[in-house]
Amino acid sequence: MSLDSRGSIPISDSPAVLYGQAMNAKLEETVSSPAVDHETPAQAVRTVRYPSIDFPVPPAIELVIPESWRPIGAAVLNEMRTRPDIAVAGPDAVDGVRPNLMAKVSRVPVDGNVATFTPTDLLEALFAQQRAEEGAEEFDHRIHDAESDAQPYGVTRYIEHLGEVDVQRLTCAVIMATGPIVHLVIVQAAVGLTDHVGRSAIEAA
């Protein structure tokens, strides 16, 4: 480092100037370098919907009933122990029982491959539980296995003694599988023992 005529360090060689020049060079290098994108790269997306093939809705329920029968209101449905999705009742009580029909759809948990699912086993277990809970002595049931495109179903009939009133109860359970999703449709009916008209309407529904 040389001294000027006054014995001082030239301004161009002073530490401050040298540091400034070095910083300017570094700044120019940074500005001239390609810009670095610090944003997250865009990712491919897909849309998943319900209902869809992957996530099917519960099966629809349709009851064909006589013109004189009427739907049971939602307020009453909410107070029922079974919480049915749809319920109807006939206009007149016979043997102390007003004929009624109700249905409920529930999703069945299935472990493993749905191909190993056995509808008959489910229906047998369902009817065994129903028989134990109701304590019915006269209990009869039959199960129809799936054939071709038909849905497997089972039917039970039993008599319940409610004091001086005897009620004939019928249950129809249908297994409906859509891909890996399995739904159980349970239709239950109650009718007086001698109410043949009400029973005919229920069986036709």
Phi and psi restraints in degrees (value plus and minus 20) as a CYANA .aco file:
   2 SER   PHI    -116.8   -76.8
   2 SER   PSI     141.4   181.4
   3 LEU   PHI    -126.4   -86.4
   3 LEU   PSI     130.9   170.9
   4 ASP   PHI    -102.1   -62.1
   4 ASP   PSI    -194.1  -154.1
   5 SER   PHI     -83.4   -43.4
   5 SER   PSI     -41.5    -1.5
   6 ARG   PHI    -114.7   -74.7
   6 ARG   PSI     -16.1    23.9
   7 GLY   PHI      62.1   102.1
   7 GLY   PSI      -4.2    35.8
   8 SER   PHI    -127.3   -87.3
   8 SER   PSI     141.7   181.7
   9 ILE   PHI     -94.1   -54.1
   9 ILE   PSI     107.0   147.0
  10 PRO   PHI     -75.1   -35.1
  10 PRO   PSI     127.2   167.2
  11 ILE   PHI     -79.8   -39.8
  11 ILE   PSI     -57.3   -17.3
  12 SER   PHI     -87.4   -47.4
  12 SER   PSI     -38.8     1.2
  13 ASP   PHI    -124.8   -84.8
  13 ASP   PSI     -17.2    22.8
  14 SER   PHI     -86.6   -46.6
  14 SER   PSI     131.0   171.0
  15 PRO   PHI     -76.4   -36.4
  15 PRO   PSI     -56.7   -16.7
  16 ALA   PHI     -84.9   -44.9
  16 ALA   PSI     -63.4   -23.4
  17 VAL   PHI     -88.4   -48.4
  17 VAL   PSI     -63.2   -23.2
  18 LEU   PHI     -81.2   -41.2
  18 LEU   PSI     -60.2   -20.2
  19 TYR   PHI     -85.9   -45.9
  19 TYR   PSI     -60.5   -20.5
  20 GLY   PHI     -83.5   -43.5
  20 GLY   PSI     -62.4   -22.4
  21 GLN   PHI     -83.1   -43.1
  21 GLN   PSI     -60.2   -20.2
  22 ALA   PHI     -83.9   -43.9
  22 ALA   PSI     -61.0   -21.0
  23 MET   PHI     -85.8   -45.8
  23 MET   PSI     -59.6   -19.6
  24 ASN   PHI     -83.8   -43.8
  24 ASN   PSI     -59.9   -19.9
  25 ALA   PHI     -84.5   -44.5
  25 ALA   PSI     -60.8   -20.8
  26 LYS   PHI     -85.0   -45.0
  26 LYS   PSI     -60.4   -20.4
  27 LEU   PHI     -84.0   -44.0
  27 LEU   PSI     -63.3   -23.3
  28 GLU   PHI     -82.8   -42.8
  28 GLU   PSI     -58.5   -18.5
  29 GLU   PHI     -84.1   -44.1
  29 GLU   PSI     -60.5   -20.5
  30 THR   PHI     -87.8   -47.8
  30 THR   PSI     -63.1   -23.1
  31 VAL   PHI     -85.8   -45.8
  31 VAL   PSI     -58.2   -18.2
  32 SER   PHI     -97.7   -57.7
  32 SER   PSI     -34.3     5.7
  33 SER   PHI     -94.4   -54.4
  33 SER   PSI     132.4   172.4
  34 PRO   PHI     -79.5   -39.5
  34 PRO   PSI     120.7   160.7
  35 ALA   PHI     -87.5   -47.5
  35 ALA   PSI     120.5   160.5
  36 VAL   PHI    -117.9   -77.9
  36 VAL   PSI     105.1   145.1
  37 ASP   PHI    -108.9   -68.9
  37 ASP   PSI      90.3   130.3
  38 HIS   PHI    -113.6   -73.6
  38 HIS   PSI     -17.2    22.8
  39 GLU   PHI     -99.4   -59.4
  39 GLU   PSI     133.3   173.3
  40 THR   PHI     -88.0   -48.0
  40 THR   PSI     108.9   148.9
  41 PRO   PHI     -83.6   -43.6
  41 PRO   PSI     128.9   168.9
  42 ALA   PHI     -85.2   -45.2
  42 ALA   PSI     120.8   160.8
  43 GLN   PHI    -135.1   -95.1
  43 GLN   PSI     131.5   171.5
  44 ALA   PHI     -89.8   -49.8
  44 ALA   PSI     123.7   163.7
  45 VAL   PHI    -147.0  -107.0
  45 VAL   PSI     142.1   182.1
  46 ARG   PHI    -160.9  -120.9
  46 ARG   PSI     140.2   180.2
  47 THR   PHI    -128.7   -88.7
  47 THR   PSI     109.4   149.4
  48 VAL   PHI    -133.7   -93.7
  48 VAL   PSI     110.6   150.6
  49 ARG   PHI    -142.6  -102.6
  49 ARG   PSI     134.2   174.2
  50 TYR   PHI    -151.1  -111.1
  50 TYR   PSI     103.4   143.4
  51 PRO   PHI    -101.6   -61.6
  51 PRO   PSI     138.3   178.3
  52 SER   PHI    -183.0  -143.0
  52 SER   PSI    -199.1  -159.1
  53 ILE   PHI     -83.5   -43.5
  53 ILE   PSI     -58.3   -18.3
  54 ASP   PHI     -93.8   -53.8
  54 ASP   PSI     -51.7   -11.7
  55 PHE   PHI    -149.3  -109.3
  55 PHE   PSI      58.1    98.1
  56 PRO   PHI     -94.0   -54.0
  56 PRO   PSI     132.8   172.8
  57 VAL   PHI    -101.2   -61.2
  57 VAL   PSI     141.8   181.8
  58 PRO   PHI     -80.5   -40.5
  58 PRO   PSI     131.8   171.8
  59 PRO   PHI     -84.9   -44.9
  59 PRO   PSI     130.3   170.3
  60 ALA   PHI     -97.1   -57.1
  60 ALA   PSI     131.1   171.1
  61 ILE   PHI    -136.9   -96.9
  61 ILE   PSI     111.8   151.8
  62 GLU   PHI    -152.5  -112.5
  62 GLU   PSI     103.5   143.5
  63 LEU   PHI    -133.1   -93.1
  63 LEU   PSI     107.9   147.9
  64 VAL   PHI    -119.5   -79.5
  64 VAL   PSI      91.1   131.1
  65 ILE   PHI    -145.0  -105.0
  65 ILE   PSI     140.9   180.9
  66 PRO   PHI     -80.8   -40.8
  66 PRO   PSI     135.4   175.4
  67 GLU   PHI     -79.7   -39.7
  67 GLU   PSI     -51.0   -11.0
  68 SER   PHI     -97.8   -57.8
  68 SER   PSI     -34.1     5.9
  69 TRP   PHI     -97.6   -57.6
  69 TRP   PSI     132.8   172.8
  70 ARG   PHI    -152.4  -112.4
  70 ARG   PSI     129.9   169.9
  71 PRO   PHI     -86.2   -46.2
  71 PRO   PSI     127.6   167.6
  72 ILE   PHI    -109.8   -69.8
  72 ILE   PSI     108.7   148.7
  73 GLY   PHI     -81.8   -41.8
  73 GLY   PSI     137.7   177.7
  74 ALA   PHI     -81.3   -41.3
  74 ALA   PSI     -55.0   -15.0
  75 ALA   PHI     -81.6   -41.6
  75 ALA   PSI     -58.6   -18.6
  76 VAL   PHI     -93.1   -53.1
  76 VAL   PSI     -59.0   -19.0
  77 LEU   PHI     -78.7   -38.7
  77 LEU   PSI     -60.1   -20.1
  78 ASN   PHI     -85.9   -45.9
  78 ASN   PSI     -42.3    -2.3
  79 GLU   PHI    -110.2   -70.2
  79 GLU   PSI     -29.5    10.5
  80 MET   PHI     -96.5   -56.5
  80 MET   PSI     126.0   166.0
  81 ARG   PHI     -84.6   -44.6
  81 ARG   PSI     -58.5   -18.5
  82 THR   PHI    -102.9   -62.9
  82 THR   PSI     -31.0     9.0
  83 ARG   PHI      27.6    67.6
  83 ARG   PSI      43.6    83.6
  84 PRO   PHI     -88.8   -48.8
  84 PRO   PSI     138.4   178.4
  85 ASP   PHI    -105.2   -65.2
  85 ASP   PSI     -45.9    -5.9
  86 ILE   PHI    -170.4  -130.4
  86 ILE   PSI     121.7   161.7
  87 ALA   PHI    -173.7  -133.7
  87 ALA   PSI     122.3   162.3
  88 VAL   PHI    -157.0  -117.0
  88 VAL   PSI     141.8   181.8
  89 ALA   PHI    -165.8  -125.8
  89 ALA   PSI     129.7   169.7
  90 GLY   PHI     -97.1   -57.1
  90 GLY   PSI     147.9   187.9
  91 PRO   PHI     -97.9   -57.9
  91 PRO   PSI     -48.3    -8.3
  92 ASP   PHI    -146.5  -106.5
  92 ASP   PSI     125.8   165.8
  93 ALA   PHI    -107.5   -67.5
  93 ALA   PSI     117.7   157.7
  94 VAL   PHI    -146.0  -106.0
  94 VAL   PSI     110.8   150.8
  95 ASP   PHI      38.8    78.8
  95 ASP   PSI      10.9    50.9
  96 GLY   PHI      59.4    99.4
  96 GLY   PSI     -11.8    28.2
  97 VAL   PHI    -146.4  -106.4
  97 VAL   PSI     106.6   146.6
  98 ARG   PHI    -107.3   -67.3
  98 ARG   PSI      97.9   137.9
  99 PRO   PHI     -79.2   -39.2
  99 PRO   PSI     117.1   157.1
 100 ASN   PHI    -166.3  -126.3
 100 ASN   PSI     139.4   179.4
 101 LEU   PHI    -164.1  -124.1
 101 LEU   PSI     110.8   150.8
 102 MET   PHI    -161.7  -121.7
 102 MET   PSI     135.3   175.3
 103 ALA   PHI    -161.1  -121.1
 103 ALA   PSI     130.2   170.2
 104 LYS   PHI    -164.2  -124.2
 104 LYS   PSI     119.9   159.9
 105 VAL   PHI    -131.4   -91.4
 105 VAL   PSI     111.7   151.7
 106 SER   PHI    -157.3  -117.3
 106 SER   PSI     129.4   169.4
 107 ARG   PHI    -105.9   -65.9
 107 ARG   PSI     114.7   154.7
 108 VAL   PHI    -119.9   -79.9
 108 VAL   PSI     103.3   143.3
 109 PRO   PHI     -89.2   -49.2
 109 PRO   PSI     106.9   146.9
 110 VAL   PHI    -143.0  -103.0
 110 VAL   PSI     101.3   141.3
 111 ASP   PHI    -110.9   -70.9
 111 ASP   PSI     120.2   160.2
 112 GLY   PHI      57.3    97.3
 112 GLY   PSI    -176.7  -136.7
 113 ASN   PHI     -93.9   -53.9
 113 ASN   PSI     108.6   148.6
 114 VAL   PHI     -83.6   -43.6
 114 VAL   PSI     -39.5     0.5
 115 ALA   PHI     -86.3   -46.3
 115 ALA   PSI     -43.4    -3.4
 116 THR   PHI    -108.9   -68.9
 116 THR   PSI     -20.0    20.0
 117 PHE   PHI     -90.4   -50.4
 117 PHE   PSI     111.7   151.7
 118 THR   PHI    -134.0   -94.0
 118 THR   PSI      84.1   124.1
 119 PRO   PHI     -78.7   -38.7
 119 PRO   PSI     -56.7   -16.7
 120 THR   PHI     -80.3   -40.3
 120 THR   PSI     -61.8   -21.8
 121 ASP   PHI     -82.8   -42.8
 121 ASP   PSI     -60.9   -20.9
 122 LEU   PHI     -84.3   -44.3
 122 LEU   PSI     -64.4   -24.4
 123 LEU   PHI     -86.0   -46.0
 123 LEU   PSI     -60.3   -20.3
 124 GLU   PHI     -80.8   -40.8
 124 GLU   PSI     -63.8   -23.8
 125 ALA   PHI     -86.1   -46.1
 125 ALA   PSI     -59.1   -19.1
 126 LEU   PHI     -82.8   -42.8
 126 LEU   PSI     -66.4   -26.4
 127 PHE   PHI     -91.0   -51.0
 127 PHE   PSI     -53.9   -13.9
 128 ALA   PHI     -84.6   -44.6
 128 ALA   PSI     -60.4   -20.4
 129 GLN   PHI     -86.5   -46.5
 129 GLN   PSI     -61.8   -21.8
 130 GLN   PHI     -82.3   -42.3
 130 GLN   PSI     -63.3   -23.3
 131 ARG   PHI     -83.7   -43.7
 131 ARG   PSI     -60.8   -20.8
 132 ALA   PHI     -86.6   -46.6
 132 ALA   PSI     -59.7   -19.7
 133 GLU   PHI     -91.9   -51.9
 133 GLU   PSI     -60.4   -20.4
 134 GLU   PHI    -100.1   -60.1
 134 GLU   PSI     -44.3    -4.3
 135 GLY   PHI      43.6    83.6
 135 GLY   PSI      10.0    50.0
 136 ALA   PHI     -96.8   -56.8
 136 ALA   PSI     113.3   153.3
 137 GLU   PHI    -103.2   -63.2
 137 GLU   PSI     -63.2   -23.2
 138 GLU   PHI    -112.9   -72.9
 138 GLU   PSI      70.0   110.0
 139 PHE   PHI    -147.0  -107.0
 139 PHE   PSI     105.1   145.1
 140 ASP   PHI    -153.0  -113.0
 140 ASP   PSI     119.0   159.0
 141 HIS   PHI    -166.8  -126.8
 141 HIS   PSI     135.8   175.8
 142 ARG   PHI    -164.1  -124.1
 142 ARG   PSI     129.5   169.5
 143 ILE   PHI    -145.0  -105.0
 143 ILE   PSI     112.1   152.1
 144 HIS   PHI    -128.3   -88.3
 144 HIS   PSI      97.6   137.6
 145 ASP   PHI     -98.0   -58.0
 145 ASP   PSI     137.7   177.7
 146 ALA   PHI     -86.8   -46.8
 146 ALA   PSI     117.0   157.0
 147 GLU   PHI    -150.7  -110.7
 147 GLU   PSI     109.0   149.0
 148 SER   PHI      32.8    72.8
 148 SER   PSI    -137.5   -97.5
 149 ASP   PHI    -116.9   -76.9
 149 ASP   PSI     -15.5    24.5
 150 ALA   PHI     -91.4   -51.4
 150 ALA   PSI     133.1   173.1
 151 GLN   PHI    -112.5   -72.5
 151 GLN   PSI     114.0   154.0
 152 PRO   PHI     -86.0   -46.0
 152 PRO   PSI     119.7   159.7
 153 TYR   PHI    -167.9  -127.9
 153 TYR   PSI     143.7   183.7
 154 GLY   PHI    -158.5  -118.5
 154 GLY   PSI     133.9   173.9
 155 VAL   PHI    -152.6  -112.6
 155 VAL   PSI     116.7   156.7
 156 THR   PHI    -143.2  -103.2
 156 THR   PSI     131.6   171.6
 157 ARG   PHI    -159.4  -119.4
 157 ARG   PSI     114.6   154.6
 158 TYR   PHI    -178.1  -138.1
 158 TYR   PSI     142.6   182.6
 159 ILE   PHI    -126.6   -86.6
 159 ILE   PSI     109.7   149.7
 160 GLU   PHI    -131.8   -91.8
 160 GLU   PSI     109.5   149.5
 161 HIS   PHI    -116.6   -76.6
 161 HIS   PSI      90.5   130.5
 162 LEU   PHI    -130.8   -90.8
 162 LEU   PSI      65.9   105.9
 163 GLY   PHI      46.4    86.4
 163 GLY   PSI    -140.2  -100.2
 164 GLU   PHI    -111.4   -71.4
 164 GLU   PSI     -18.9    21.1
 165 VAL   PHI    -126.6   -86.6
 165 VAL   PSI     109.4   149.4
 166 ASP   PHI    -124.7   -84.7
 166 ASP   PSI     106.2   146.2
 167 VAL   PHI    -134.5   -94.5
 167 VAL   PSI     108.5   148.5
 168 GLN   PHI    -112.0   -72.0
 168 GLN   PSI     102.8   142.8
 169 ARG   PHI    -134.4   -94.4
 169 ARG   PSI     117.4   157.4
 170 LEU   PHI    -146.0  -106.0
 170 LEU   PSI     120.8   160.8
 171 THR   PHI    -152.4  -112.4
 171 THR   PSI     113.7   153.7
 172 CYS   PHI    -142.9  -102.9
 172 CYS   PSI     102.5   142.5
 173 ALA   PHI    -135.6   -95.6
 173 ALA   PSI     109.6   149.6
 174 VAL   PHI    -141.7  -101.7
 174 VAL   PSI     112.5   152.5
 175 ILE   PHI    -115.2   -75.2
 175 ILE   PSI     107.0   147.0
 176 MET   PHI    -149.2  -109.2
 176 MET   PSI      95.6   135.6
 177 ALA   PHI    -129.3   -89.3
 177 ALA   PSI     110.2   150.2
 178 THR   PHI    -144.5  -104.5
 178 THR   PSI      77.9   117.9
 179 GLY   PHI      42.9    82.9
 179 GLY   PSI    -150.9  -110.9
 180 PRO   PHI    -102.3   -62.3
 180 PRO   PSI     -22.0    18.0
 181 ILE   PHI    -118.7   -78.7
 181 ILE   PSI     109.2   149.2
 182 VAL   PHI    -140.2  -100.2
 182 VAL   PSI     108.0   148.0
 183 HIS   PHI    -136.0   -96.0
 183 HIS   PSI     128.2   168.2
 184 LEU   PHI    -135.9   -95.9
 184 LEU   PSI     101.8   141.8
 185 VAL   PHI    -124.7   -84.7
 185 VAL   PSI      99.1   139.1
 186 ILE   PHI    -134.0   -94.0
 186 ILE   PSI     101.9   141.9
 187 VAL   PHI    -132.5   -92.5
 187 VAL   PSI     102.4   142.4
 188 GLN   PHI    -140.6  -100.6
 188 GLN   PSI     124.6   164.6
 189 ALA   PHI    -159.4  -119.4
 189 ALA   PSI     132.2   172.2
 190 ALA   PHI    -155.4  -115.4
 190 ALA   PSI     117.3   157.3
 191 VAL   PHI    -174.8  -134.8
 191 VAL   PSI     132.0   172.0
 192 GLY   PHI     -87.2   -47.2
 192 GLY   PSI     135.6   175.6
 193 LEU   PHI     -81.9   -41.9
 193 LEU   PSI     -55.7   -15.7
 194 THR   PHI    -122.0   -82.0
 194 THR   PSI     -10.2    29.8
 195 ASP   PHI    -105.5   -65.5
 195 ASP   PSI      59.6    99.6
 196 HIS   PHI     -89.0   -49.0
 196 HIS   PSI     -52.4   -12.4
 197 VAL   PHI     -87.0   -47.0
 197 VAL   PSI     -65.8   -25.8
 198 GLY   PHI     -83.5   -43.5
 198 GLY   PSI     -59.4   -19.4
 199 ARG   PHI     -86.3   -46.3
 199 ARG   PSI     -59.8   -19.8
 200 SER   PHI     -82.3   -42.3
 200 SER   PSI     -60.9   -20.9
 201 ALA   PHI     -84.5   -44.5
 201 ALA   PSI     -59.9   -19.9
 202 ILE   PHI     -86.8   -46.8
 202 ILE   PSI     -65.2   -25.2
 203 GLU   PHI     -86.6   -46.6
 203 GLU   PSI     -51.1   -11.1
 204 ALA   PHI     -94.3   -54.3
 204 ALA   PSI     -46.5    -6.5
